Amino acid sequence: MHELSNILTELIFILLHFFVFMVNYFIAGKNLFYPSVLFSFLWAAILLTHLIFGLTVLNELFPITLETFFVMLIGTICFSFGCFIVTASIEQKNGSSPQVKATINQAYLKISLPLRILFVGIVVGGLPLYIMASYRVFLASQAENFFVGLRTELSFGEEDIGLTKYLISFSFVVFAISYYTSLKEGGILNKVLLVLSLVGTLVYSVFATGRLYYMIILAIYLGISYLHKNSFSLKKFAGLVSFFISLFILIGLIYNKGGDVEDSLTSNVRASSETTAIYLVSSITALDNEMQNKVKASYPGENTLRFFVKIGQQLNMIPNKKVGSILSPFVFIPYPTNVYTIYSAYIRDFGKLYAWFMIAFFGAVHTWIYHKAIKTKNLRYTLYYSFLLFPLLMSFFQDQYMSLFSLWLQLLFHVEIFLVLNKLFLGRSR
């Protein structure tokens, strides 16, 4: 990593990513939350962070080859292409630019208060059931530390939380609806419902032992704030991201990831700094290592079509195949990591062209929903735009689109059920 040629190569690709970002930024009317702007900025920032950490905290990182740099650069261009194809189509159809952010005070479809109370009640009322199910899983792990045992059993054991696991995705939707309504209507009762839903969501996330769940909460806040909060700013955005990184580190101590609450402060600061650096940038080097070793899927679609393979097997439509774990194996680069960026799963399944096509497709989906959210300001597209910020923001880490397909279906189901019930509740109240 210290060779001058490697540093210069990485600097060139960092500049190229920033160039793509600036092109996106000005074409999108200097709107940072336009999908391609956010995506290109994220990757430029991650590559810059990779270089800095490679020269400091992680100074033994393996160098990256030109092939991997080109894969990431072309991927960013493909995402941008997908975005602007959709935008151009909308502009041609409407005869005007859809880039201008709509006013905050557009017509607002009232949301039933009794229904929101019912949904928050389900989140809060389901907590004891979820905690008891978590404790049962912990006992099966036979570990001493509760969260370590729970995480180990959920990741590698045979025990399962059961049906209560669906309360996690349900709590995200309820929190998002509560925050949306609180911004739109205000009032003490709405704030109380928001606090209850947020606390419930945080408790579910803690017991789920996955720190990425906190990033979903962050995505919800960022998306809804951007669309509906007058005081939202880039300064607050940067501060919030910093807060969540600190929270990410703190929760890691509880899970014994990157430190231990029983160790000294100095030891924890050192371990947490290195672990956080590994989380942020190791995936790029791991992707390069995987590509150079030409790692392939055991069968076509093993990684990105996992959900459909499982469904096909249950319906006896396809032969039984071993569906691999969503957790990838650890590699040493030389630091241990098991994340490989968004590109890995798609390249392993069908190659680089498939990866670039899917990246462009995701860019198009993001942008279509973005324009819907900007134009309508309604609950449905606000929620979908906010939820989709999560896989976009985590694209440097690992694939969260197809790998979490079942989660997206759960969120879709919860949102649409709420909207149907909302019409029924409002109809009865008239």
TAGIKA-V720880 format. One record per pair of residues at least 6 apart in sequence whose ideal C-beta (glycine too) atoms are under 6 Angstrom apart, sorted by the first residue. I is the first residue (numbers start at 0). J is the second residue. D is the distance in whole Angstrom. If there is no record, write none. Layout:
# TAGIKA-V720880
I;J;D, I;J;D
This chain:
# TAGIKA-V720880
0;53;4, 0;60;5, 0;62;6, 5;62;4, 9;50;5, 12;68;4, 13;46;5, 13;47;5, 15;72;6, 16;42;5, 16;43;4, 16;46;6, 17;43;5, 19;39;5, 19;75;5, 20;39;4, 20;40;5, 20;43;5, 23;35;5, 23;36;5, 23;39;5, 23;79;6, 24;36;5, 27;33;4, 27;36;5, 27;98;6, 28;98;4, 32;225;5, 34;82;5, 34;365;4, 34;366;5, 34;369;6, 35;78;6, 35;79;4, 35;82;4, 38;78;5, 38;391;6, 39;75;5, 42;75;5, 45;395;4, 48;279;6, 48;280;6, 49;280;4, 49;283;5, 52;276;5, 52;280;5, 53;60;5, 56;273;6, 56;276;4, 57;276;5, 59;333;5, 60;284;5, 61;284;5, 61;332;5, 63;287;5, 64;287;6, 67;286;6, 67;287;4, 67;290;6, 70;342;6, 73;355;6, 74;355;6, 74;358;5, 77;355;4, 77;358;5, 77;359;4, 78;358;5, 78;362;4, 80;359;6, 81;359;4, 81;362;3, 81;363;4, 82;362;4, 82;366;4, 85;363;5, 85;366;4, 85;367;5, 86;366;6, 89;97;5, 89;370;6, 90;96;6, 97;370;5, 101;373;5, 103;229;6, 105;376;5, 107;183;5, 110;180;5, 110;421;6, 111;421;5, 111;424;4, 111;425;5, 114;420;6, 114;421;6, 114;424;5, 115;192;6, 118;173;5, 119;173;6, 119;192;5, 119;195;5, 119;196;5, 122;170;5, 122;173;5, 122;196;6, 122;199;4, 123;195;6, 123;199;5, 125;166;5, 126;202;6, 128;163;5, 129;163;4, 129;166;6, 132;160;5, 132;161;5, 132;163;5, 133;149;6, 133;206;5, 136;149;6, 136;152;5, 136;158;5, 137;145;5, 137;148;5, 137;149;5, 139;152;6, 139;158;4, 140;148;4, 140;151;5, 140;152;4, 142;148;3, 146;208;6, 146;253;6, 146;254;5, 147;255;5, 149;208;6, 150;208;4, 150;254;6, 152;158;5, 167;203;5, 167;207;6, 168;406;6, 168;409;4, 168;410;6, 169;413;5, 170;199;5, 170;200;4, 170;203;5, 171;215;6, 172;413;4, 172;414;6, 173;196;5, 174;196;4, 174;197;6, 174;200;4, 175;219;5, 175;382;5, 177;192;5, 177;193;4, 177;196;4, 178;193;6, 178;223;5, 179;223;5, 179;378;6, 179;381;6, 180;189;6, 181;189;5, 181;190;6, 181;193;5, 182;227;5, 182;228;6, 204;212;4, 204;213;6, 210;247;5, 210;250;5, 214;389;6, 215;389;5, 217;243;5, 218;385;6, 218;388;4, 218;389;4, 219;385;5, 221;388;6, 222;384;5, 222;385;3, 222;388;5, 223;385;5, 224;231;4, 225;231;6, 226;372;6, 226;381;5, 248;271;5, 248;275;6, 251;257;4, 252;258;5, 252;260;5, 257;270;5, 257;271;5, 257;274;3, 258;267;4, 258;270;4, 258;271;5, 277;334;5, 277;336;6, 281;334;6, 281;336;4, 282;338;4, 282;339;6, 282;340;5, 282;396;6, 284;332;5, 285;330;6, 285;332;6, 285;336;5, 285;339;5, 286;339;5, 286;340;5, 286;342;6, 286;343;5, 288;330;6, 288;332;6, 289;339;6, 289;343;6, 294;347;6, 295;347;6, 296;302;6, 296;347;5, 296;348;5, 298;320;6, 300;348;5, 301;323;6, 302;344;4, 302;347;5, 302;348;5, 303;344;5, 303;345;6, 303;348;5, 303;401;4, 305;322;6, 306;404;4, 306;405;6, 308;322;6, 309;322;6, 311;317;4, 312;319;6, 325;402;6, 327;337;5, 329;335;5, 329;337;5, 338;396;5, 338;397;5, 340;395;6, 341;394;4, 341;398;5, 342;354;5, 344;398;4, 345;353;5, 345;354;4, 345;357;5, 346;354;5, 361;400;6, 365;387;6, 368;380;6, 368;383;5, 368;384;5, 369;384;6, 371;380;4, 372;380;4, 372;381;5, 372;384;4, 382;414;5, 386;410;6, 390;399;4, 390;400;5, 393;399;5
